Amino acid sequence: MLAREAGQTEVSTEGMDDCGLRYMLAARHHVYLLNTLTFVQRAQLQKRGLDPSVIIWAFHSESEEVRRVRV
């Protein structure tokens, strides 16, 4: 279920499998770091991007919400 609050998208994790939860946690952590790191650190993180192993978790997830919203 999607809900818009303060310009952010919230995804319900109630019916999500382990792979989907791992991906969602890593993606949220990545976004959090992009919002809190210094300019130089943020530029380095953006250059590296999200680790491909994290994206693999999303593709292994059977949850449609992960694929629909984030991938």
N, C-alpha and C positions, 0 to 999 in steps of 0.2 A: 504494500500500500504506500503510495507517495503522498507526502504532505509538504507544502511549501511554508516555511517559517523563516523569516528574516533573510529571504533570498537564497536559502540553501535547500537542497533536496534531501529529505530523510527517507530512508528505506527501512521497512520493517524487516527484522531479522528473525521473526518468529518461526517461519517455515523454511529457513535457509539451512542447507547442509554444511558440513564442516569445510569443504572446499570454498564455498561461497563466503562463509564467515572469515576464513583466512584472507581471501582476496579483499573483502570489504575493510577489514582491519588494516591491512597494508596500504590500501588506497587512501583511507582516511588519514593514516599516519603521514603519508607522503604529502597530502594537501596541507595538513597541519604544519609540517616542516616548511613547506613553501610559504606559508603565511607568517612564520615566526623567525626564520633564520635571517641573518644579516644579508645584505645585498650580494656580497662575494660568495657566501655559502649557498645562497639561493641560486645564483647563476651556475655554480658547480652541480647542484642537484638537478637543475633543469637540463643541463647538458647531458647528464647521465640518464635522466628519465626514470621511469618506473622499471624496476628490475624485471626482466622477462620471466623469471621463475614465478613472480607474483601473478603475472598475467596468465600463466599456465593454470594457476588455481582457478581462475575465473572460467576457463574453458573446460575444466574438469567438473565444475559445479553443475548440478542438475537443476538448480534453481533458475527459473526464468527471469526473476527480478534482477539477478546479477548480470545476466547477458543483456537484458533490455535496457537497464539504466546505466551501467558503467562500462561495458566493453564496446 
